[in-house]
Amino acid sequence: MLKAATLNLSRASDARLALLVGAGLFVVGAWPLALVPVPPLQDLPNHLATATVLAHPREYPDLVFNGYFKTNSAIYCVTSLETNCAPAGS
């Protein structure tokens, strides 16, 4: 039986194989949702608020002005492999 399954997979086209792999990965990633009666939605309001602010930055100037959605340059310099993160004015 295993030999027949291997033979069928070898005959499958690349698109079909990609579809099978994608479906398998989806099942592996989504199976925990089948174990709970209510899906975890506690962070949904925060994601929707972030998307709203990013979509309409002119309506929320207080968040855009202080750089809330900008990269933290100190963390970037520490985590990046580049050495060109010199202090300002040097």
N, C-alpha and C positions, 0 to 999 in steps of 0.2 A: 504494500500500500504506500509506503514511504517513497519507493522508487517511482511509482506512478505520479505522486504529487510532485516530485522533483522534475519528472519529465514534463508535466503540465506547466510548471513554472518556467522551464527553459524554453518552452514554445510561446509563452506569453510575450506580447509586444512590450516595448518600454513604457508606453502609456498605461497599459493595463497593470504592469508591475508597479508603476508609480502610484496608481490608484489603490492597489492592494496595500502597499506600504503605508500610504497616507491614511487609509481607513484603519489599519492596524494601530498606527500611532495615535489616531484620534480616540480609539477605544481605550487604549492604555492611559491616555491623558484624562479622559472624561469619566472613567469608571468610578472615581470617588464620589461624583455627584449622585450616583445611584444608591449610595449608602446613607444619604441623609434625606429626611423628609422635606426640608426646605433648603434650597441652595443658599450658599453664603453670599448675601448681598449687603453686608454692613459697610463696605467701602464704596459702594456704587454712588452715593450722593457726593462724595469727595471727588470721584473721577468726573462726574457730570459737571461739578462746579469748576474744576480745572479746565475742562474742555470749553465751557462757556467763556471763561476769562481769556483763554488763548484765542478763541474765535472772535472776540470783541474787545481787543485791548484798549480801545479808545473810551469804552464805557467804564473801565476799571483802571483809571490812571494811578491810583494809589498802589496797586500791585505791580504795575509795569514800571513805575518810577523807581521803586526800591530794588528792582532787579530780582523779584521773587522767582521768576522763571528763567533767570540767567545762570550760567555755569559758575560755580564757586571756584574762583581762580586759585585759591590756596589749595583746595583739594585737588584741582586739576594739576597743579605743579607737583604735588607730592606723588600722585598716582601716575603721572605721565613719564615717559622715558626721555622726554626732551629736556635739555639743559638750558633752554633759553628763557626760563622764567625768572628773570632778574627783578629785584624790587624797583618800584617806580622811582624815577629820578636818578638812576645810576647808569 
